[in-house]
């Protein structure tokens, strides 16, 4: 199956927001390729390493909030 990585990345970024804790920190339990692409796009800190979480950049946090509403918000 040919997948759209941009759509996958949008969903992962939005879902990362659900694990938000300690300010702008989120648990990193998603596909490593998607997490690396989000890092390369400047949305999160480098996911490689011993820590179990990543930190949203300011732009990444704003984008995650928009995507969470767009992709998963209920329509009025």
Contact map, one row per residue, 1 for C-alpha under 8 A:
1110000000000000000000000000000000000000000000000000000000000000000000000000
1111000000000000000000000000000000000000000000000000000000000000000000000000
1111100000000000000000000000000000000000000000000000000000000000000000000000
0111111100000000000000000000000000000000000000000000000000000000000000000000
0011111110000000000000000000000001000000000000000000000000000000000000000000
0001111111000000000000000000000000000000000000000000000000000000000000000000
0001111111100000000000000000000000000000000000000000000000000000000000000000
0001111111110000000000000000000001000000000000000000000000000000000000000000
0000111111111000000000000000000001101100000000000000000000000000000000000000
0000011111111100000000000000000000000000000000000000000000000001001000000000
0000001111111110000000000000000000000000000000000000000000000000001100100000
0000000111111111000000000000010001100000000000000000000000000000000000000000
0000000011111111100000000000000000000100000000000000000000010011001000000000
0000000001111111110000000000000000000000000000000000000000000011111100100000
0000000000111111111000000000000000000000000000000000000000000001000100000000
0000000000011111111100000111000000000000000000000000000000000001000000000000
0000000000001111111100000100000000000000000000000000000000001001100100000000
0000000000000111111100000100000000000000000000000000000000000000000000000000
0000000000000011111110000110000000000000000000000000000000000000000000000000
0000000000000001111111111110000000000000000000000000000000000000000000000000
0000000000000000001111111100000000000000000000000000000000000000000000000000
0000000000000000000111111000000000000000000000000000000000000000000000000000
0000000000000000000111111000000000000000000000000000000000000000000000000000
0000000000000000000111111100000000000000000000000000001110001000000000000000
0000000000000000000111111110000000000000000000000000111100000000000000000000
0000000000000001111110011111000000000000000000000000111100000000000000000000
0000000000000001001100001111100000000000000000000001110000000000000000000000
0000000000000001000000000111110000100000000000100001110000000000000000000000
0000000000000000000000000011111000000000000000000000000000000000000000000000
0000000000010000000000000001111101100000000000000000000000000000000000000000
0000000000000000000000000000111111100000000000000000000000000000000000000000
0000000000000000000000000000011111110000000000100000000000000000000000000000
0000000000000000000000000000001111111000000000000000000000000000000000000000
0000100110010000000000000000011111111100000000000000000000000000000000000000
0000000010010000000000000001011111111110000000100000000000000000000000000000
0000000000000000000000000000000111111111000001100000000000000000000000000000
0000000010000000000000000000000011111111100000000000000000000000000000000000
0000000010001000000000000000000001111111111100000000000000000000000000000000
0000000000000000000000000000000000111111111111100000000000000000000000000000
0000000000000000000000000000000000011111111000000000000000000000000000000000
0000000000000000000000000000000000001111111000000000000000000000000000000000
0000000000000000000000000000000000000111111110000000000010110000000000000000
0000000000000000000000000000000000000111111110000000000111111000000000000000
0000000000000000000000000000000000000110011111100000011110010000000000000000
0000000000000000000000000000000000000010011111100000011110000000000000000000
0000000000000000000000000000000000010010000111111000010000000000000000000000
0000000000000000000000000001000100110010000111111000110000000000000000000000
0000000000000000000000000000000000000000000001111100000000000000000000000000
0000000000000000000000000000000000000000000001111110000000000000000000000000
0000000000000000000000000000000000000000000000011111000000000000000000000000
0000000000000000000000000000000000000000000000001111110000000000000000000000
0000000000000000000000000011000000000000000000000111110000000000000000000000
0000000000000000000000001111000000000000000000100011111000000000000000000000
0000000000000000000000001111000000000000000111100011111100000000000000000000
0000000000000000000000011100000000000000000110000000111110000000000000000000
0000000000000000000000011100000000000000001110000000011111111000000000000000
0000000000000000000000010000000000000000011110000000001111111000000000000000
0000000000000000000000000000000000000000001000000000000111111100000000000000
0000000000000000000000000000000000000000011000000000000111111110000000000000
0000000000001000000000000000000000000000011100000000000111111111000000000000
0000000000000000100000010000000000000000001000000000000111111111100000000000
0000000000000000000000000000000000000000000000000000000001111111110000000000
0000000000001100000000000000000000000000000000000000000000111111111000000000
0000000001001111100000000000000000000000000000000000000000011111111100000000
0000000000000100100000000000000000000000000000000000000000001111111110000000
0000000000000100000000000000000000000000000000000000000000000111111111000000
0000000001101100000000000000000000000000000000000000000000000011111111110000
0000000000100110100000000000000000000000000000000000000000000001111111111000
0000000000000000000000000000000000000000000000000000000000000000111111111100
0000000000000000000000000000000000000000000000000000000000000000011111111000
0000000000100100000000000000000000000000000000000000000000000000001111111000
0000000000000000000000000000000000000000000000000000000000000000001111111100
0000000000000000000000000000000000000000000000000000000000000000000111111110
0000000000000000000000000000000000000000000000000000000000000000000010011111
0000000000000000000000000000000000000000000000000000000000000000000000001111
0000000000000000000000000000000000000000000000000000000000000000000000000111
